[in-house]
Amino acid sequence: MEKIVAGLLVLVGIIHLLPVSGVLGAERLATLYGISLGEPNLEILMRHRAVLFGLLGLFLVYSAFQPSLQPLAIIAGLISVVSFIAIAWSVGGYNESVRKVVIADIVAIIALVAAGAIHVISRNQS
C-alpha cells in the first residue's frame, strides 16, 4: 500500500513539474499554455508561477519517500488542482492548451484522492 501511495504522489509531482520549463521565458510559456505574453508583468507572474509549481512538484515527489509528509502533500496538491479547475470552470472559454491542464489536474485529483484514501486505510489497519 505504501508503494501505491508513493507512486501516486510521484505521478502528481510530475504533473506539477511539467510547467517548470515556463521559467525559461515567454516563448516556453506560450507553448505550454497557448497564450501570448506581450505584457512584461504577465510574464513575470507566469514565470514565478512556474517556480511555485516546481516547489510543489518537488515536495510531492519528496513526500512519496517521507510518509510523515504525505498527508500535507496530499492536501497541498488537492488545493492546487481543485483551485485551478474551479477557476478554469468559473471563467470558462479556455483554449485547448489550458483544457489539457484541466484534464491533467482531474487525473491529479483522482490520484490524490486515491492516495489519501489508501493512506488513511493503511494507517487505520496498523
GUTORKOL-500346 format. One record per atom (N, C-alpha, C): atom name; z negated, y, x. Coordinates in nm, 2 decimals, decimal comma. Example, Ala and Ser with C-alpha at 12.3 -4.5 7.8 and 13.67 -1.06 7.14 Angstrom:
<mifis>
  site       w       v       u
     N   -0,78   -0,57    1,32
    CA   -0,78   -0,45    1,23
     C   -0,78   -0,33    1,32
     N   -0,71   -0,22    1,28
    CA   -0,71   -0,11    1,37
     C   -0,79    0,00    1,29
</mifis>
This chain:
<mifis>
  site       w       v       u
     N    0,00   -0,12    0,08
    CA    0,00    0,00    0,00
     C    0,00    0,13    0,09
     N   -0,08    0,12    0,20
    CA   -0,08    0,24    0,28
     C    0,06    0,27    0,34
     N    0,13    0,17    0,37
    CA    0,27    0,19    0,43
     C    0,36    0,25    0,33
     N    0,34    0,21    0,20
    CA    0,43    0,27    0,10
     C    0,40    0,42    0,08
     N    0,27    0,46    0,08
    CA    0,23    0,60    0,07
     C    0,28    0,67    0,19
     N    0,27    0,61    0,31
    CA    0,32    0,68    0,43
     C    0,47    0,70    0,42
     N    0,54    0,60    0,38
    CA    0,69    0,61    0,37
     C    0,73    0,72    0,27
     N    0,66    0,72    0,16
    CA    0,69    0,83    0,06
     C    0,66    0,97    0,11
     N    0,55    0,98    0,19
    CA    0,52    1,11    0,24
     C    0,63    1,15    0,35
     N    0,67    1,06    0,43
    CA    0,78    1,08    0,53
     C    0,90    1,13    0,46
     N    0,94    1,06    0,35
    CA    1,06    1,09    0,27
     C    1,05    1,24    0,22
     N    0,94    1,27    0,16
    CA    0,92    1,41    0,11
     C    0,91    1,51    0,23
     N    0,86    1,47    0,34
    CA    0,86    1,56    0,46
     C    1,00    1,59    0,50
     N    1,08    1,48    0,51
    CA    1,22    1,50    0,55
     C    1,29    1,60    0,45
     N    1,27    1,58    0,32
    CA    1,33    1,67    0,22
     C    1,29    1,81    0,25
     N    1,17    1,84    0,29
    CA    1,12    1,97    0,32
     C    1,17    2,02    0,46
     N    1,20    1,93    0,55
    CA    1,25    1,97    0,68
     C    1,40    2,00    0,68
     N    1,47    1,96    0,58
    CA    1,62    1,98    0,58
     C    1,66    2,13    0,58
     N    1,59    2,22    0,51
    CA    1,62    2,36    0,52
     C    1,58    2,43    0,64
     N    1,51    2,37    0,73
    CA    1,46    2,44    0,85
     C    1,58    2,50    0,93
     N    1,69    2,44    0,93
    CA    1,81    2,49    1,01
     C    1,84    2,63    0,96
     N    1,80    2,67    0,84
    CA    1,82    2,81    0,79
     C    1,76    2,91    0,88
     N    1,67    2,88    0,96
    CA    1,60    2,98    1,05
     C    1,70    3,03    1,16
     N    1,81    2,95    1,18
    CA    1,91    2,99    1,28
     C    2,00    3,11    1,24
     N    2,00    3,14    1,11
    CA    2,07    3,26    1,07
     C    2,14    3,26    0,93
     N    2,20    3,37    0,90
    CA    2,26    3,38    0,77
     C    2,37    3,28    0,74
     N    2,45    3,25    0,84
    CA    2,56    3,16    0,82
     C    2,51    3,02    0,78
     N    2,40    2,98    0,84
    CA    2,34    2,84    0,81
     C    2,28    2,85    0,67
     N    2,22    2,96    0,63
    CA    2,16    2,98    0,50
     C    2,27    2,98    0,39
     N    2,38    3,04    0,42
    CA    2,49    3,04    0,33
     C    2,54    2,90    0,31
     N    2,55    2,82    0,41
    CA    2,59    2,68    0,40
     C    2,49    2,60    0,32
     N    2,37    2,62    0,34
    CA    2,26    2,54    0,27
     C    2,26    2,58    0,12
     N    2,27    2,70    0,09
    CA    2,24    2,74   -0,05
     C    2,36    2,80   -0,12
     N    2,48    2,81   -0,06
    CA    2,60    2,86   -0,12
     C    2,58    3,00   -0,17
     N    2,51    3,09   -0,09
    CA    2,49    3,23   -0,12
     C    2,53    3,32   -0,01
     N    2,56    3,44   -0,04
    CA    2,59    3,54    0,07
     C    2,46    3,62    0,09
     N    2,43    3,64    0,22
    CA    2,31    3,71    0,26
     C    2,34    3,84    0,33
     N    2,42    3,93    0,26
    CA    2,46    4,05    0,32
     C    2,35    4,15    0,34
     N    2,24    4,13    0,29
    CA    2,13    4,23    0,30
     C    2,03    4,18    0,40
     N    1,99    4,25    0,50
    CA    1,91    4,20    0,61
     C    1,77    4,16    0,56
     N    1,71    4,23    0,46
    CA    1,58    4,19    0,41
     C    1,58    4,05    0,35
     N    1,69    4,02    0,28
    CA    1,70    3,89    0,22
     C    1,71    3,78    0,32
     N    1,79    3,81    0,43
    CA    1,80    3,72    0,54
     C    1,66    3,69    0,61
     N    1,59    3,80    0,63
    CA    1,45    3,78    0,68
     C    1,37    3,69    0,60
     N    1,36    3,72    0,47
    CA    1,28    3,64    0,38
     C    1,33    3,49    0,37
     N    1,46    3,47    0,37
    CA    1,51    3,33    0,36
     C    1,48    3,26    0,50
     N    1,50    3,32    0,61
    CA    1,47    3,26    0,73
     C    1,32    3,23    0,75
     N    1,24    3,32    0,70
    CA    1,09    3,29    0,70
     C    1,06    3,17    0,61
     N    1,13    3,16    0,50
    CA    1,11    3,05    0,40
     C    1,15    2,92    0,47
     N    1,25    2,92    0,56
    CA    1,29    2,80    0,63
     C    1,17    2,76    0,73
     N    1,11    2,86    0,79
    CA    0,99    2,83    0,88
     C    0,88    2,76    0,80
     N    0,85    2,82    0,68
    CA    0,74    2,77    0,60
     C    0,77    2,63    0,55
     N    0,90    2,60    0,52
    CA    0,94    2,47    0,48
     C    0,92    2,37    0,59
     N    0,95    2,42    0,71
    CA    0,93    2,33    0,83
     C    0,78    2,30    0,85
     N    0,69    2,40    0,83
    CA    0,55    2,37    0,85
     C    0,50    2,27    0,74
     N    0,55    2,29    0,62
    CA    0,50    2,19    0,51
     C    0,56    2,06    0,54
     N    0,69    2,05    0,58
    CA    0,75    1,92    0,61
     C    0,68    1,85    0,72
     N    0,65    1,92    0,83
    CA    0,57    1,86    0,94
     C    0,43    1,81    0,89
     N    0,37    1,89    0,81
    CA    0,24    1,85    0,76
     C    0,25    1,72    0,67
     N    0,35    1,71    0,59
    CA    0,37    1,59    0,51
     C    0,40    1,47    0,59
     N    0,48    1,48    0,70
    CA    0,50    1,37    0,79
     C    0,38    1,34    0,86
     N    0,31    1,43    0,91
    CA    0,18    1,41    0,99
     C    0,08    1,34    0,90
     N    0,07    1,38    0,77
    CA   -0,03    1,32    0,68
     C    0,00    1,18    0,65
     N    0,13    1,14    0,67
    CA    0,17    1,00    0,65
     C    0,09    0,91    0,74
     N    0,04    0,96    0,85
    CA   -0,03    0,88    0,95
     C   -0,18    0,92    0,96
     N   -0,22    1,01    0,87
    CA   -0,36    1,05    0,87
     C   -0,40    1,04    0,72
     N   -0,45    0,92    0,68
    CA   -0,48    0,90    0,54
     C   -0,58    1,01    0,48
     N   -0,67    1,06    0,56
    CA   -0,76    1,16    0,51
     C   -0,69    1,29    0,46
     N   -0,57    1,31    0,52
    CA   -0,50    1,44    0,48
     C   -0,40    1,41    0,36
     N   -0,38    1,29    0,33
    CA   -0,28    1,26    0,23
     C   -0,30    1,33    0,09
     N   -0,42    1,33    0,04
    CA   -0,44    1,40   -0,09
     C   -0,40    1,55   -0,08
     N   -0,44    1,61    0,02
    CA   -0,40    1,76    0,04
     C   -0,25    1,77    0,05
     N   -0,19    1,68    0,13
    CA   -0,04    1,69    0,15
     C    0,03    1,66    0,02
     N   -0,02    1,57   -0,06
    CA    0,05    1,54   -0,19
     C    0,04    1,66   -0,28
     N   -0,08    1,72   -0,29
    CA   -0,10    1,84   -0,37
     C   -0,01    1,95   -0,32
     N   -0,01    1,98   -0,19
    CA    0,08    2,09   -0,14
     C    0,23    2,06   -0,16
     N    0,27    1,94   -0,15
    CA    0,41    1,90   -0,18
     C    0,44    1,92   -0,32
     N    0,35    1,88   -0,41
    CA    0,38    1,89   -0,55
     C    0,39    2,04   -0,59
     N    0,30    2,12   -0,54
    CA    0,30    2,27   -0,57
     C    0,44    2,32   -0,52
     N    0,48    2,28   -0,41
    CA    0,61    2,33   -0,36
     C    0,73    2,29   -0,45
     N    0,74    2,17   -0,48
    CA    0,86    2,12   -0,55
     C    0,85    2,16   -0,70
     N    0,73    2,15   -0,76
    CA    0,72    2,18   -0,90
     C    0,75    2,33   -0,92
     N    0,70    2,42   -0,83
    CA    0,72    2,56   -0,85
     C    0,87    2,60   -0,83
     N    0,93    2,53   -0,73
    CA    1,08    2,56   -0,72
     C    1,16    2,52   -0,84
     N    1,13    2,40   -0,89
    CA    1,20    2,36   -1,01
     C    1,17    2,45   -1,13
     N    1,05    2,48   -1,15
    CA    1,01    2,57   -1,26
     C    1,08    2,71   -1,25
     N    1,09    2,76   -1,13
    CA    1,16    2,89   -1,11
     C    1,31    2,87   -1,13
     N    1,36    2,77   -1,08
    CA    1,51    2,74   -1,10
     C    1,54    2,73   -1,24
     N    1,46    2,65   -1,31
    CA    1,49    2,63   -1,46
     C    1,47    2,76   -1,54
     N    1,37    2,83   -1,50
    CA    1,34    2,96   -1,58
     C    1,45    3,06   -1,56
     N    1,50    3,07   -1,44
    CA    1,60    3,17   -1,41
     C    1,74    3,12   -1,46
     N    1,77    2,99   -1,43
    CA    1,90    2,93   -1,47
     C    2,02    2,99   -1,39
     N    2,13    2,94   -1,43
    CA    2,26    2,99   -1,37
     C    2,27    2,97   -1,22
     N    2,20    2,87   -1,17
    CA    2,21    2,85   -1,02
     C    2,34    2,77   -0,99
     N    2,38    2,78   -0,86
    CA    2,51    2,72   -0,82
     C    2,49    2,57   -0,78
     N    2,60    2,51   -0,74
    CA    2,60    2,37   -0,71
     C    2,50    2,34   -0,59
     N    2,50    2,42   -0,49
    CA    2,41    2,40   -0,37
     C    2,26    2,40   -0,42
     N    2,22    2,50   -0,50
    CA    2,09    2,50   -0,55
     C    2,06    2,38   -0,64
     N    2,16    2,34   -0,72
    CA    2,14    2,22   -0,80
     C    2,11    2,10   -0,72
     N    2,17    2,09   -0,60
    CA    2,13    1,98   -0,51
     C    1,99    1,99   -0,46
     N    1,94    2,11   -0,44
    CA    1,80    2,13   -0,41
     C    1,71    2,09   -0,52
     N    1,75    2,12   -0,64
    CA    1,67    2,08   -0,76
     C    1,66    1,93   -0,77
     N    1,77    1,86   -0,75
    CA    1,78    1,72   -0,76
     C    1,69    1,66   -0,65
     N    1,70    1,71   -0,52
    CA    1,61    1,66   -0,41
     C    1,47    1,68   -0,45
     N    1,43    1,80   -0,51
    CA    1,29    1,82   -0,55
     C    1,25    1,73   -0,66
     N    1,34    1,69   -0,75
    CA    1,30    1,59   -0,85
     C    1,27    1,46   -0,78
     N    1,35    1,42   -0,69
    CA    1,32    1,30   -0,61
     C    1,19    1,31   -0,54
     N    1,16    1,43   -0,48
    CA    1,03    1,45   -0,41
     C    0,91    1,44   -0,51
     N    0,93    1,49   -0,63
    CA    0,82    1,48   -0,73
     C    0,79    1,34   -0,76
     N    0,90    1,26   -0,79
    CA    0,88    1,12   -0,82
     C    0,80    1,05   -0,70
     N    0,85    1,08   -0,58
    CA    0,78    1,02   -0,46
     C    0,64    1,06   -0,45
     N    0,61    1,19   -0,47
    CA    0,47    1,24   -0,46
     C    0,38    1,18   -0,57
     N    0,43    1,18   -0,69
    CA    0,35    1,12   -0,80
     C    0,32    0,97   -0,77
     N    0,42    0,90   -0,72
    CA    0,40    0,76   -0,69
     C    0,30    0,75   -0,57
     N    0,32    0,83   -0,47
    CA    0,22    0,82   -0,35
     C    0,08    0,86   -0,40
     N    0,07    0,96   -0,49
    CA   -0,06    0,99   -0,54
     C   -0,12    0,88   -0,62
     N   -0,05    0,82   -0,70
    CA   -0,10    0,71   -0,79
     C   -0,14    0,59   -0,70
     N   -0,05    0,55   -0,60
    CA   -0,09    0,44   -0,51
     C   -0,21    0,47   -0,43
     N   -0,22    0,60   -0,38
    CA   -0,34    0,64   -0,30
     C   -0,46    0,62   -0,39
     N   -0,46    0,67   -0,51
    CA   -0,58    0,66   -0,60
     C   -0,61    0,52   -0,63
     N   -0,52    0,44   -0,67
    CA   -0,54    0,30   -0,70
     C   -0,59    0,22   -0,58
     N   -0,54    0,25   -0,46
    CA   -0,59    0,17   -0,35
     C   -0,73    0,21   -0,31
     N   -0,76    0,34   -0,33
    CA   -0,90    0,39   -0,30
     C   -1,00    0,33   -0,40
     N   -0,96    0,31   -0,52
    CA   -1,05    0,26   -0,62
     C   -1,07    0,11   -0,61
     N   -0,97    0,04   -0,54
    CA   -0,98   -0,10   -0,52
     C   -1,07   -0,13   -0,40
     N   -1,09   -0,04   -0,31
    CA   -1,17   -0,06   -0,19
     C   -1,31   -0,06   -0,21
</mifis>
